[in-house]
Amino acid sequence: MSVNSPRPGARIVPCPGCGTPTPYGPDNPWRPFCSERCRNGDLGAWSSESYRMAVKPTEADDDIPEAQAPRQDSPRH
C-alpha cells in the first residue's frame, strides 16, 4: 500500500513541513511527514539550529562574565 492510498481508518495528520494531510502509520515511511523532501527539510533546520527558543536571562546569568554568557539570539527564519 502506498502513502497516497492509506488503509481505511488510518489516522490522518498535517505534515509538519508543508501541511499536506498525511497518513500516520506504518505504511508511511516518512511519518509524520508526507515525503522524504519534507523530512529532510526539517532535519536540515534542526542541524542548522534554525529552531530556537527564546530564554529570559536569570539572576544566575548575572554571575557569568559576558564573554562566556550564552548568546540570546532571536530565532532565525
N, C-alpha and C positions, 0 to 999 in steps of 0.2 A: 504494500500500500504506500503511496507517495504522500509527501507532505501536503500537496494540494488537494488530496481527497482523504480527509480524516475519517476514521471509523465513526459510525453513528454514536452519538452521546459523548464524543470526545470533548474535553474542556477546551474552549477557545479563549485565548488571551491576546491582548495587543502586543505586538513586537516592541520591545523596549527601544529598538533602533529607529523604526520608521512608523510604528503604529498599526501596521497591517494585521488584521485578525489572523491568528496563527494557532494551530492545534498544539496543546501542551500535553505531550505524552511520548511514549517510547517510539512511536512512528516518526517523530520529528527529530532528526539527528542534531539539529541546531537549537533545540528548545532552551530558553523561551523565545529565541529569535526566529525570524521567518526564513533566514538564509545564512549561508556562510559569510556573505558580504556584511550583513548587519552584525553578526557575531564578531568578525574581525575588526569592524569599526569600533565596537565597544572595547575590545581588547586593546586596540591602539590608543583609545582615550585613556584607559587606565595606565598603560605603560608610559604615556607621555605626561602623566599626572594632571590631566585636564579636569578630573573630578577632584574637587577640593571642598572642604568645609571651613567656613569662617569660624575663627576662635577668638573669643574676647580674652585680652590679657588678664592674668590673675595677679594677686599680690606676690605669689612666688616668682612670677616673671620679673618683678622689680629687682630681685636679687641677682639676676643673671646679667653679666656685662653685655652691652649692646652687640658687640662683635659675635657673641655666642648665642644670642637670642634667636629663636626661630623666626623666619620671615612671616609677616602677616599679609601675604598677597591676597588680592581679590581673585575669585575664580576666573579662570581663563575660559573663553568661549570659542 
